[in-house]
Amino acid sequence: MAASAVAAAATATAAPPPVRLMPTRCHKCSTGSRLSSSVGRSSSGRSLPRRQQLGSITRHRPLTQQPPPLLHRHRITPASGMARGIGGEGEDDGGSVADRARSRAWFQGLSSPFDREIFLLAIPALFSVLLDPIMGMVSTAIVGSRLGTASLAAVGLCTIVFNFSNFVFNFLLYTTTPRIAEAAARKDTGAVSRITAQGLWIATTIGVCMSVLLWRQCPAIFASMGAKPEVAAQAVAYMRARCIASPAILCYYVLSGTFRGFKDTRSPLAAGVVGNLLHLALILVLVFGLGWGVAGAGLATSLSHWAALSYLIGTVLSRGYMRFADLARPPAWRDVAPMLRNGVFLSTRSLLAMGMLMWATRLIAGFGAVGLAAHEVLRQIWVFSNQFFTSMDIATQSLVAFHLGKGDRRSAAAVFRRTLTVAVAAGVLITGGLLASQASLPAVFTKDAEVVRQVAMVLPLIAAFMPLDAAASVMDGVLLGSQEAGWLSKTMAITAGVCGIGLLFCQRQGWPLITIWAVIKFLTVGRLIGNTWRLWSPKGPLAGELRGVQA
C-alpha cells in the first residue's frame, strides 16, 4: 500500500509532457504567434471540435521572454497555412486585417499618454484666465449703472495704469514655474521651499515699492494722461484704494508658479473663485450699501486679492511646499540674481509687445470714434479667443519644465507635440467659428452700422491667424518651461522692430484699420518664426528629440 501511494504521488508530481506549439494568427492585430496546443484541447486533454478550436479565446504567448506591448484577449484562428487544411473555415482575410490595423492606428493617433495630464492642467487654467475678465466686466457694469459715466471713466483709466504696472512684473510667475518643476522632479522639498520664499521676498519688495509709488504719483499720472478734473479726482480715489493690493498680486504670481511647478492649476483656480466671490459681495456692500463710491469699489477689489493670496498661502503651507524658516530670512543676492536676470528679459518682452499695441491704438484713435470702437471690439474678440491658447501655454510650460527637470527630453518633446496638435486644431475650429459668425458677431457688441461693417471687414484676418496664434503660444510655453527667457526677449525685440517700421508706414501713408491689424499680427508671425528656429535648432532645449516623436 505504501509503495502504491508513493507511486501515485510520483505520478501526480511528474512534469507534464512538453506542450506542442502551433502557429496561429490574431484576428485584431494580425500578429502571428505560437500558442500551446491546449487551444484545441479541453482541460481533460481531449480534442475539441474544430469549430470550438477556432472560436477559443486565449492570450498571446510570444516566443520571446518579453511580453508583447499589449496583452489582449482575441479570437484566435490558425494561420493561413493550417487554415487551408481545415477546409478554409478559419482562413484569414488579409485585407480586412490590414484595414482593421490601419483603423486602430488612426484611432490611437487621436490620443496620447499625456492627454490626462495636459487637460487636468489646461482646463482649470482656462477657467482661471477667464474668471478675472468676466468678474471685471461684472464689476464695471455695477459701477457704471450705480455711479455714472464719470466714475466709470475713472475706473477704466485707473485700471489701465494699475494693470500695466503689475503686468510688467508677471515674470515672477514665469520664472518660478520652471525652477519649482525642476526641484519637484528631483523631489527636493528644501529647494521648493527656498525658491518659493525667495520669490515672495522679491514680490513683496517690488509690490510695496509699487504701492507707494502709485499712491504718491497717481495725480500726476492722470494729469499727464489728459484726464478731466472730475474724472481725475475719482481716479485718484480709486487708485489709492486699489494700489494696496500690489504686494498681494505679485505674491499671487509667485505662489501660482509654485503650484504650476507641481502640475496643479486647480488650487489657483479655487483661490480665484474665493477672491472673486468675495469681490462681488464686497462691491455690493461697499458701493450699494455704504455708498462709498469708487473708493469702495477699489477697496472691494483689493480685499479680494488679499483673500485669494491668503487661500494660496494656507494651501502652500499645509502641503509643505514652504517652511517658515526659509521665509523668515531674506535671500542672498546670488540666490535671486538668476530670477531677476530672467525677469529683466521677460519684462522687456512684455513692454515691447504692449508698446506696439499702444502705438497701434494711438494711430487708430486718429480715425475717430468709429475706428476706435471697431478696434476695441476686434481686440476683445482676439483676446477672448486666445484664452484657450493661453491655457495650453500654461499646461505646456508646467509639463515641459517637469520632464526637463527629470532629464527626460523625449517626454518633454512628446508633450510639446501633443499640445501643439491640440492647440492648432482648436485654432482651426475657432477660425471656422469666427468666419461663420462674421456677419452676426459684431452686432453683439454694437448696433452702430459703420462699426459693424469695419469689424466684419477685419474679422477674417484675425480669424485666419488663430492657428498661428495657437502655435506661437504653445512654443512660448516650451521656451518658458526650459528657461529660455533671453531668446524670447531677443525674438520680441526683432519682431517689435519690424512691427514698428510697419506702423510708421501706416502713420505716414494713412493706411486703414485692416492694414494696421495686419501689422499687429506680425507680432504673432515673428514669435512663431523665432520660436520655431530655436526649438528645431541643434542647441535648442529639445534638440534631437523633435523628429519622429509620437504626439
C-alpha positions as CSV (number, residue, x, y, z in Angstrom):
1,M,0.0,0.0,0.0
2,A,2.9,2.3,0.9
3,A,4.6,1.5,-2.4
4,S,1.4,2.2,-4.4
5,A,0.9,5.6,-2.5
6,V,4.5,6.6,-3.4
7,A,3.9,5.7,-7.0
8,A,0.7,7.6,-7.1
9,A,2.4,10.7,-5.6
10,A,5.3,10.4,-8.1
11,T,2.8,10.2,-10.9
12,A,0.9,13.3,-9.6
13,T,4.0,15.4,-9.3
14,A,5.7,14.3,-12.5
15,A,6.4,17.1,-15.0
16,P,3.8,17.3,-17.8
17,P,4.8,16.3,-21.2
18,P,6.1,19.1,-23.5
19,V,3.5,21.3,-24.9
20,R,3.2,21.2,-28.7
21,L,3.0,24.6,-30.3
22,M,1.2,25.6,-33.4
23,P,1.2,28.8,-35.4
24,T,-1.8,31.0,-35.1
25,R,-2.9,34.5,-36.1
26,C,-4.8,37.1,-34.1
27,H,-7.9,38.5,-35.7
28,K,-7.4,42.1,-34.5
29,C,-3.7,42.8,-34.6
30,S,-2.8,40.3,-37.3
31,T,0.2,39.3,-35.2
32,G,1.4,35.7,-35.8
33,S,2.4,33.9,-32.6
34,R,2.7,30.4,-31.2
35,L,0.1,29.1,-28.8
36,S,0.1,25.9,-26.9
37,S,-1.8,23.0,-28.3
38,S,-4.1,23.4,-25.3
39,V,-6.0,25.8,-27.5
40,G,-7.5,22.9,-29.3
41,R,-7.9,20.7,-26.2
42,S,-10.2,20.6,-23.2
43,S,-9.0,20.7,-19.6
44,S,-9.0,16.8,-19.6
45,G,-6.8,16.7,-22.6
46,R,-9.4,15.5,-25.1
47,S,-9.5,17.1,-28.5
48,L,-12.3,19.7,-29.1
49,P,-14.3,20.0,-32.3
50,R,-12.7,22.2,-35.0
51,R,-15.3,25.0,-34.6
52,Q,-14.6,25.2,-30.9
53,Q,-10.9,25.2,-31.6
54,L,-11.3,28.2,-34.0
55,G,-13.5,30.1,-31.5
56,S,-11.3,29.6,-28.5
57,I,-10.4,32.7,-26.5
58,T,-6.9,32.9,-25.3
59,R,-3.9,35.2,-24.7
60,H,-0.9,35.7,-26.9
61,R,2.1,33.7,-25.7
62,P,5.1,35.1,-27.7
63,L,8.2,33.2,-28.4
64,T,10.4,35.7,-26.6
65,Q,10.7,36.2,-22.9
66,Q,9.4,39.8,-23.1
67,P,5.6,40.2,-23.1
68,P,4.1,41.9,-26.0
69,P,3.4,45.7,-25.7
70,L,-0.4,45.0,-25.5
71,L,-1.8,41.9,-23.8
72,H,-5.4,41.5,-25.0
73,R,-7.9,38.8,-25.5
74,H,-8.6,37.9,-29.1
75,R,-10.4,35.3,-31.0
76,I,-7.6,33.1,-32.4
77,T,-7.6,31.1,-35.6
78,P,-4.8,29.1,-37.1
79,A,-2.6,30.8,-39.6
80,S,-3.4,30.6,-43.2
81,G,-1.1,27.6,-43.8
82,M,-3.0,25.5,-41.4
83,A,-6.4,27.1,-42.2
84,R,-6.2,25.7,-45.7
85,G,-6.0,22.2,-44.2
86,I,-9.4,22.7,-42.5
87,G,-11.4,23.4,-45.5
88,G,-10.9,27.2,-45.3
89,E,-13.2,27.5,-42.2
90,G,-10.8,29.7,-40.3
91,E,-9.0,31.3,-43.2
92,D,-7.5,34.7,-42.5
93,D,-8.8,37.7,-44.6
94,G,-5.6,39.7,-45.1
95,G,-7.3,42.7,-46.5
96,S,-9.7,43.1,-43.6
97,V,-6.9,42.6,-41.0
98,A,-4.9,45.3,-42.7
99,D,-7.9,47.6,-42.7
100,R,-8.5,46.9,-39.0
101,A,-4.9,47.6,-38.2
102,R,-5.0,50.9,-40.1
103,S,-8.2,51.9,-38.4
104,R,-6.8,51.0,-35.0
105,A,-3.6,53.1,-35.6
106,W,-5.7,56.0,-36.7
107,F,-7.8,56.0,-33.6
108,Q,-4.7,55.6,-31.4
109,G,-3.3,58.7,-33.1
110,L,-6.2,60.7,-31.7
111,S,-5.0,60.1,-28.1
112,S,-1.8,60.4,-26.2
113,P,-0.4,59.1,-22.9
114,F,-0.1,62.7,-21.8
115,D,-3.7,63.7,-22.6
116,R,-4.9,63.3,-19.0
117,E,-2.1,65.5,-17.5
118,I,-2.5,68.1,-20.3
119,F,-6.2,68.6,-19.8
120,L,-6.0,68.4,-16.0
121,L,-3.7,71.4,-16.3
122,A,-5.3,73.2,-19.2
123,I,-9.0,73.1,-18.2
124,P,-8.6,74.7,-14.7
125,A,-6.1,77.2,-16.2
126,L,-8.7,78.1,-18.9
127,F,-11.3,78.9,-16.2
128,S,-8.7,80.8,-14.2
129,V,-7.8,83.1,-17.1
130,L,-11.5,83.6,-18.0
131,L,-12.5,84.3,-14.4
132,D,-10.9,87.7,-13.9
133,P,-12.1,89.3,-17.1
134,I,-15.6,88.1,-16.5
135,M,-15.7,89.3,-13.0
136,G,-14.1,92.6,-14.1
137,M,-17.0,93.1,-16.6
138,V,-19.5,92.5,-13.8
139,S,-17.7,95.0,-11.5
140,T,-17.6,97.5,-14.3
141,A,-21.3,97.1,-15.0
142,I,-22.1,97.7,-11.3
143,V,-20.0,100.8,-11.2
144,G,-21.4,102.1,-14.4
145,S,-25.0,101.5,-13.5
146,R,-24.7,102.9,-10.0
147,L,-22.2,105.7,-10.1
148,G,-22.4,107.2,-13.6
149,T,-20.3,107.9,-16.6
150,A,-17.5,110.0,-14.8
151,S,-17.0,107.2,-12.3
152,L,-16.9,104.6,-15.0
153,A,-14.3,106.6,-16.9
154,A,-12.2,107.0,-13.8
155,V,-12.3,103.3,-13.1
156,G,-11.3,102.5,-16.7
157,L,-8.4,105.0,-16.7
158,C,-7.1,103.7,-13.4
159,T,-7.4,100.0,-14.4
160,I,-5.2,100.7,-17.5
161,V,-2.5,102.2,-15.3
162,F,-2.7,99.7,-12.5
163,N,-2.8,96.6,-14.7
164,F,0.2,97.9,-16.7
165,S,2.2,98.5,-13.5
166,N,1.6,94.9,-12.4
167,F,1.8,93.2,-15.8
168,V,5.4,94.3,-16.1
169,F,6.2,92.0,-13.1
170,N,4.4,88.9,-14.2
171,F,7.9,87.4,-14.8
172,L,7.6,86.3,-11.2
173,L,5.1,83.7,-12.4
174,Y,7.0,82.5,-15.4
175,T,10.4,82.3,-13.7
176,T,9.1,80.5,-10.6
177,T,7.3,77.7,-12.5
178,P,10.3,76.0,-14.2
179,R,12.5,76.3,-11.1
180,I,9.9,74.7,-8.9
181,A,9.2,72.0,-11.6
182,E,12.8,71.1,-11.7
183,A,13.0,70.8,-7.9
184,A,9.7,68.9,-7.8
185,A,11.0,66.4,-10.4
186,R,14.1,65.8,-8.1
187,K,11.7,65.6,-5.1
188,D,13.8,68.3,-3.4
189,T,11.3,69.8,-1.0
190,G,14.0,72.0,0.5
191,A,14.7,73.7,-2.8
192,V,10.9,74.1,-3.4
193,S,10.6,75.9,-0.1
194,R,13.6,78.1,-0.7
195,I,12.6,79.1,-4.2
196,T,9.1,79.9,-3.1
197,A,10.3,82.0,-0.2
198,Q,12.8,83.9,-2.4
199,G,10.1,84.7,-4.8
200,L,7.8,86.0,-2.1
201,W,10.6,88.3,-0.8
202,I,11.1,89.7,-4.3
203,A,7.3,90.1,-4.8
204,T,6.8,91.8,-1.5
205,T,9.6,94.2,-2.0
206,I,8.6,95.2,-5.5
207,G,4.9,95.3,-4.5
208,V,5.4,97.7,-1.6
209,C,7.5,100.0,-3.7
210,M,4.9,100.0,-6.4
211,S,2.1,100.7,-3.9
212,V,4.0,103.7,-2.5
213,L,4.8,105.0,-6.0
214,L,1.2,104.7,-7.3
215,W,-0.2,106.3,-4.1
216,R,2.1,109.4,-4.4
217,Q,2.3,109.8,-8.2
218,C,-1.2,108.9,-9.4
219,P,-2.4,112.5,-9.5
220,A,0.5,113.4,-11.8
221,I,0.0,110.3,-13.9
222,F,-3.7,111.0,-14.5
223,A,-3.0,114.7,-15.3
224,S,-0.4,113.6,-17.9
225,M,-3.0,111.4,-19.5
226,G,-5.3,114.4,-20.0
227,A,-8.0,113.3,-17.6
228,K,-10.6,116.0,-16.8
229,P,-10.8,117.2,-13.2
230,E,-14.0,115.4,-12.3
231,V,-12.6,112.1,-13.7
232,A,-9.1,112.6,-12.3
233,A,-10.4,113.2,-8.8
234,Q,-12.3,109.9,-8.8
235,A,-9.5,108.1,-10.5
236,V,-7.1,109.1,-7.7
237,A,-9.6,107.9,-5.0
238,Y,-10.0,104.5,-6.9
239,M,-6.2,104.1,-7.4
240,R,-5.3,104.7,-3.8
241,A,-7.8,102.0,-2.8
242,R,-6.5,99.7,-5.4
243,C,-2.8,100.1,-5.0
244,I,-2.7,98.5,-1.6
245,A,-3.2,95.2,-3.4
246,S,0.0,95.4,-5.4
247,P,2.0,93.2,-3.0
248,A,-0.8,90.6,-2.9
249,I,-1.0,90.4,-6.7
250,L,2.8,89.9,-7.1
251,C,2.9,87.3,-4.3
252,Y,0.0,85.6,-6.0
253,Y,2.1,85.3,-9.2
254,V,4.8,83.5,-7.2
255,L,2.5,81.1,-5.5
256,S,0.7,80.3,-8.7
257,G,4.1,79.5,-10.2
258,T,4.8,77.2,-7.3
259,F,1.6,75.2,-7.9
260,R,2.1,75.1,-11.7
261,G,5.5,73.6,-11.0
262,F,3.7,70.8,-9.2
263,K,1.4,70.5,-12.2
264,D,-1.5,71.9,-10.2
265,T,-3.7,74.6,-11.7
266,R,-6.8,73.7,-9.6
267,S,-5.5,75.4,-6.5
268,P,-5.0,78.8,-8.2
269,L,-8.5,78.4,-9.7
270,A,-10.0,77.7,-6.3
271,A,-8.2,80.8,-4.9
272,G,-9.5,82.9,-7.8
273,V,-13.1,81.7,-7.2
274,V,-12.8,82.6,-3.4
275,G,-11.4,86.0,-4.2
276,N,-13.9,86.9,-6.9
277,L,-17.0,85.8,-4.9
278,L,-15.7,88.0,-2.0
279,H,-15.2,90.8,-4.6
280,L,-18.7,90.6,-5.8
281,A,-20.1,90.6,-2.2
282,L,-18.0,93.5,-1.0
283,I,-18.6,95.7,-4.0
284,L,-22.4,95.3,-3.5
285,V,-22.0,96.1,0.2
286,L,-19.5,99.0,-0.1
287,V,-20.9,100.6,-3.2
288,F,-24.7,100.0,-2.8
289,G,-24.9,99.5,0.9
290,L,-22.5,102.0,2.4
291,G,-22.3,104.4,-0.6
292,W,-18.5,104.6,-0.7
293,G,-18.4,105.2,-4.4
294,V,-15.4,104.4,-6.5
295,A,-13.2,104.2,-3.4
296,G,-15.5,101.4,-2.1
297,A,-15.2,99.6,-5.4
298,G,-11.4,99.8,-5.3
299,L,-11.3,98.6,-1.7
300,A,-13.5,95.6,-2.6
301,T,-11.1,94.6,-5.4
302,S,-8.1,95.0,-3.2
303,L,-9.5,92.9,-0.3
304,S,-10.5,90.2,-2.8
305,H,-6.8,90.0,-4.0
306,W,-5.6,89.6,-0.4
307,A,-8.3,86.9,0.2
308,A,-7.1,84.9,-2.8
309,L,-3.5,85.2,-1.6
310,S,-4.4,84.1,1.9
311,Y,-6.0,81.0,0.4
312,L,-2.9,80.1,-1.5
313,I,-0.6,80.8,1.4
314,G,-2.7,78.4,3.6
315,T,-2.6,75.7,0.9
316,V,1.2,76.0,0.2
317,L,1.9,75.7,4.0
318,S,-0.5,72.8,4.5
319,R,1.1,70.8,1.7
320,G,4.6,71.5,3.0
321,Y,5.8,73.5,-0.1
322,M,7.2,76.2,2.1
323,R,8.8,76.4,5.6
324,F,8.6,79.4,7.8
325,A,12.4,79.2,8.4
326,D,13.0,79.9,4.7
327,L,10.6,82.8,4.7
328,A,12.0,84.3,7.9
329,R,15.4,85.3,6.5
330,P,15.9,87.5,3.4
331,P,17.6,85.6,0.4
332,A,21.2,86.2,-0.6
333,W,21.8,88.1,-3.9
334,R,23.3,85.1,-5.6
335,D,20.1,83.2,-5.0
336,V,17.7,85.7,-6.5
337,A,20.0,87.1,-9.3
338,P,19.0,84.4,-11.9
339,M,15.3,85.1,-11.3
340,L,15.9,88.9,-11.6
341,R,18.0,88.4,-14.7
342,N,15.3,86.4,-16.5
343,G,12.8,88.9,-15.1
344,V,14.5,91.7,-17.0
345,F,14.3,89.7,-20.2
346,L,10.6,88.9,-19.8
347,S,9.7,92.4,-18.7
348,T,11.4,93.8,-21.7
349,R,9.5,91.4,-23.9
350,S,6.2,92.4,-22.3
351,L,6.9,96.1,-22.6
352,L,7.8,95.8,-26.3
353,A,4.6,93.9,-27.1
354,M,2.4,96.2,-25.2
355,G,4.2,99.2,-26.7
356,M,3.4,98.1,-30.2
357,L,-0.3,97.6,-29.3
358,M,-0.5,101.0,-27.6
359,W,1.1,102.6,-30.7
360,A,-1.4,100.9,-33.0
361,T,-4.2,102.0,-30.7
362,R,-3.0,105.6,-30.9
363,L,-2.9,105.5,-34.7
364,I,-6.4,104.1,-34.8
365,A,-7.7,106.8,-32.4
366,G,-6.9,109.2,-35.3
367,F,-9.7,107.6,-37.3
368,G,-12.3,108.9,-34.9
369,A,-14.8,107.2,-32.5
370,V,-16.0,104.7,-35.1
371,G,-12.5,103.4,-35.9
372,L,-11.6,103.2,-32.2
373,A,-14.8,101.4,-31.3
374,A,-14.2,98.9,-34.1
375,H,-10.7,98.4,-32.9
376,E,-11.9,97.7,-29.3
377,V,-14.4,95.1,-30.5
378,L,-11.8,93.4,-32.5
379,R,-9.4,93.4,-29.6
380,Q,-11.9,91.9,-27.3
381,I,-12.7,89.1,-29.7
382,W,-9.0,88.4,-30.3
383,V,-8.1,88.4,-26.5
384,F,-11.1,86.2,-25.6
385,S,-10.3,83.7,-28.4
386,N,-6.7,83.5,-27.3
387,Q,-7.5,82.4,-23.7
388,F,-7.7,78.8,-24.8
389,F,-4.2,79.0,-26.2
390,T,-3.0,80.6,-23.0
391,S,-4.3,77.6,-21.1
392,M,-2.4,75.3,-23.4
393,D,0.7,77.5,-22.9
394,I,0.4,77.0,-19.1
395,A,0.0,73.3,-19.4
396,T,2.9,73.1,-21.8
397,Q,5.2,75.1,-19.6
398,S,4.4,73.1,-16.5
399,L,4.8,69.7,-18.1
400,V,7.9,70.5,-20.2
401,A,9.6,72.1,-17.1
402,F,8.8,69.0,-15.1
403,H,10.1,66.5,-17.6
404,L,13.2,68.6,-18.3
405,G,13.8,68.7,-14.6
406,K,14.0,64.9,-14.6
407,G,16.3,65.0,-17.6
408,D,13.6,63.4,-19.8
409,R,13.8,65.4,-23.0
410,R,11.9,62.8,-25.0
411,S,8.8,63.1,-22.9
412,A,9.1,66.9,-22.9
413,A,9.2,66.8,-26.7
414,A,6.2,64.4,-26.8
415,V,4.2,66.8,-24.6
416,F,5.1,69.7,-26.9
417,R,4.0,67.8,-30.0
418,R,0.7,66.9,-28.4
419,T,-0.2,70.3,-27.0
420,L,0.8,71.9,-30.4
421,T,-1.5,69.5,-32.2
422,V,-4.4,70.2,-29.8
423,A,-3.9,73.9,-29.8
424,V,-3.6,74.2,-33.6
425,A,-6.7,72.1,-34.1
426,A,-8.6,74.3,-31.7
427,G,-7.3,77.3,-33.6
428,V,-8.7,75.9,-36.8
429,L,-12.1,75.4,-35.1
430,I,-12.1,79.0,-33.8
431,T,-11.2,80.2,-37.3
432,G,-14.2,78.4,-38.7
433,G,-16.5,79.8,-35.9
434,L,-15.3,83.4,-36.4
435,L,-15.8,83.1,-40.2
436,A,-19.2,81.6,-39.8
437,S,-20.3,84.4,-37.5
438,Q,-18.6,87.2,-39.4
439,A,-21.9,88.9,-40.1
440,S,-23.6,88.4,-36.8
441,L,-20.9,88.5,-34.1
442,P,-20.1,92.3,-34.4
443,A,-23.7,93.1,-33.7
444,V,-23.4,91.5,-30.3
445,F,-21.0,94.4,-29.3
446,T,-22.6,97.3,-31.0
447,K,-25.6,98.5,-33.1
448,D,-23.7,101.1,-35.0
449,A,-23.8,100.0,-38.6
450,E,-20.4,101.6,-39.6
451,V,-18.7,99.9,-36.6
452,V,-20.3,96.6,-37.5
453,R,-19.1,97.0,-41.1
454,Q,-15.5,97.7,-40.1
455,V,-15.4,94.8,-37.7
456,A,-16.8,92.4,-40.2
457,M,-14.1,93.6,-42.7
458,V,-11.2,92.9,-40.4
459,L,-12.5,89.8,-38.6
460,P,-11.5,87.3,-41.3
461,L,-7.9,88.5,-41.0
462,I,-7.9,87.9,-37.2
463,A,-9.7,84.5,-37.8
464,A,-7.0,83.4,-40.3
465,F,-4.3,83.9,-37.8
466,M,-5.8,81.9,-35.0
467,P,-3.9,78.6,-35.7
468,L,-0.7,80.7,-35.8
469,D,-1.6,82.3,-32.5
470,A,-2.1,78.8,-31.1
471,A,1.3,77.5,-32.3
472,A,3.2,80.6,-31.1
473,S,1.6,80.4,-27.6
474,V,2.5,76.7,-27.2
475,M,6.0,77.3,-28.3
476,D,6.2,80.2,-25.8
477,G,5.3,77.7,-23.1
478,V,8.1,75.3,-24.2
479,L,10.7,78.0,-24.1
480,L,9.4,79.4,-20.8
481,G,9.5,75.9,-19.3
482,S,13.0,75.5,-20.4
483,Q,14.1,78.9,-19.1
484,E,14.9,80.4,-22.5
485,A,13.8,83.9,-21.4
486,G,16.8,85.5,-23.2
487,W,15.8,84.0,-26.5
488,L,12.2,85.1,-26.1
489,S,13.3,88.6,-25.4
490,K,15.6,88.8,-28.4
491,T,12.9,87.4,-30.7
492,M,10.4,90.0,-29.5
493,A,12.9,92.8,-29.9
494,I,13.5,91.9,-33.6
495,T,9.8,91.4,-34.1
496,A,8.8,94.6,-32.5
497,G,11.4,96.5,-34.6
498,V,9.8,95.2,-37.8
499,C,6.3,95.8,-36.5
500,G,7.3,99.4,-35.6
501,I,8.6,100.1,-39.1
502,G,5.2,98.8,-40.4
503,L,3.3,101.1,-38.0
504,L,5.5,104.0,-39.1
505,F,4.5,103.4,-42.7
506,C,0.8,103.2,-41.7
507,Q,1.1,106.5,-39.9
508,R,2.7,108.3,-42.8
509,Q,0.5,106.8,-45.5
510,G,-2.7,106.9,-43.6
511,W,-3.5,103.3,-44.1
512,P,-6.8,101.9,-42.9
513,L,-7.8,99.8,-39.9
514,I,-7.3,96.4,-41.6
515,T,-3.7,97.3,-42.6
516,I,-2.8,98.3,-39.1
517,W,-4.2,95.0,-37.8
518,A,-2.1,93.1,-40.4
519,V,1.0,94.9,-39.0
520,I,-0.1,94.0,-35.4
521,K,-0.4,90.3,-36.4
522,F,3.3,90.4,-37.4
523,L,3.9,90.1,-33.7
524,T,2.5,86.6,-34.0
525,V,4.4,85.7,-37.1
526,G,7.7,87.0,-35.7
527,R,7.2,85.0,-32.5
528,L,6.4,81.9,-34.5
529,I,9.5,82.2,-36.7
530,G,11.8,82.8,-33.8
531,N,10.4,80.1,-31.6
532,T,10.5,77.5,-34.4
533,W,14.1,78.4,-35.2
534,R,15.1,77.9,-31.5
535,L,13.2,74.7,-30.9
536,W,14.4,72.9,-34.0
537,S,18.0,74.2,-33.8
538,P,20.8,71.8,-32.6
539,K,21.2,74.0,-29.5
540,G,17.5,74.1,-28.6
541,P,16.1,72.7,-25.4
542,L,14.6,69.7,-27.1
543,A,17.5,69.2,-29.6
544,G,17.4,65.9,-31.3
545,E,14.0,64.9,-29.8
546,L,11.5,66.5,-32.1
547,R,11.9,64.4,-35.2
548,G,9.9,61.2,-35.1
549,V,8.3,61.9,-31.7
550,Q,4.8,60.5,-31.5
551,A,2.3,63.1,-30.2
